[in-house]
């Protein structure tokens, strides 16, 4: 089996989809905001902007901009940490939790329709293979780029 050709074919298909989505900067910003909202919603307690930077893989400046937008929408609150007033605590609001829950249910329903369209056997196989791919990706740490590639990317891992 020619794994190199298969990998190139898969990479090309994924890359084309990601490029289409990435053409819209608003979409990129919304993805970061949703990732932050997801983390704060699931955590159920205050988190720091530094933690959100680690979770999203974005710079603290990028996270600060996303937090400003989320706060403007009424989805999160930022307050000085009670133990250390120099630090900021980020929490989800009821409005933010409700928005996230609705979005989460929408996406779950979307995946349900896709899997239903695949049929039972293909759907089970897809879920099994997707879990395996994610497991192998974590082992391989696909976020680690060679140094020469890292120097040509911004904090999102995308080339200039």
N, C-alpha and C positions, 0 to 999 in steps of 0.2 A: 504494500500500500504506500502511496506517495503522500505522506503526511504534510510535506512542504506545500504541495499544490492545494490540498484541502485547507490548510491553514491560510493560505493566500486567498482562496475563494471566500472563506468565512470572514476574514479580516476585511475584504473588499465590501462585502454585503453589510457588515456592521458599520464600517467606516462611512459608507454612503448614507446610511440612516442617521448616524451621528452628525455628519456634515449638514444634512438637511435641517436637523434640529438646531444645530449650533449657528446657523446663519442669522438667527434672530437673537441678538444680545439680550433682549427682554426675557426670552426663554431661558437663557443661561442664568440670569439673575433670579428668575422665579424658581429654578431648580435648587439654587443655593438656599433661598428662603424656605422652600419646602423641606429641604434636608434639615435645616435648623429647627423649623417648626415640628418636624417629625421627632427629632431628638428630645426637644424640650417637652413635647406632649407625652412621649413614652417614659421619660425619666420621672415625671411627676414631682420633681423638686427643682429648686433653683440650680442653675448651671452658670459657669463663667464663660465670658467671651473666648477665653483661651481654650477651654474645653471644646467649644463649638468650632474653633479654628482647627483643632486636631481632628474632630469628627468629620468636618467637611473637606479638610485638606486645603483650605483657603487661608490666605493671609489674614491677620487680625484686622487690617484695614478693610479688606473685602467683607469680613464678618460684621464689622461695625456698620458698614453701609447697609447690609442686609437687615441687621437689627433695627436700624433707623427706619427702614421701610416697613418692617413688620410692626414696629411700635406705632408708626403713623396709621397703619391699618387697624390698630387696636388688637392685634393678635398676641403680643407679648408685652411685658413690662420690664423695664430695667430700673433697678433700685440699688443704692449702695448696700454692700454686704454688711450685715449687722455686726459681724465679728471684726471686719477690717474695712473701714469706710473708703479706703482707696480702691477696693475691688468692687465690681459690679455683679449683681445677681440677676439672672435672666429667668423669668417665669412665664408660663403660658397663661393667657386670660381665658375666661369662659368662651368668649367669641373665637379666640384662636383655636381652642380645643374643639369647638363645634365645627369650625371650618375644616380642621384637619380630619376629624372623624368623618365628615361628609366626603372629603376628597379620598380618604382611605377606602371608604365603602364604594365610591364610584370606581376606583381602580380595581378593587377586588371583583366587582361585578363585571368589569371589562375583561379581566383575565378569565373569569368564569365563562363568559361567552366565547372567548377564543378557545379555551380548552374544550368546551362543549362542541364547538365546530370541528375540532380535531378528531373527535370520537374517543371512546374510553381508552382503548389500547395506546393510541398515539399520545393522548394527554398524559397518561401514566408514564409512558416512556420519556416524554418531554420533561416532565417534572423530575424524574429520576436523573436524566442526563444533565439538566440545568443544575441540580444539586451537586452532581459530580464535578461539573465544570467549575462551579464556585469553590468547591473544596480544593481542587487542584490549583486554581488561581491563587487561593490563600497560601497554599504551600509554596508556590512559585514566587509569590509577592510580585505580581505584575506591575505594581507601581514603582518598582525599582528600575530606573533607566540607567544606561551607561552614562558616565560623566559628561561625555561630549553632547549627548542628547539633552541632559538636564540644563546645561548652560544656554541652550537655545529655546527654553520654554519659560512661560510665565508661571505663576503660582498655581494655576489650574492644570498644569501639565500639557497645555496646548501650545503648539508651535506658534511663533510670531508670524 
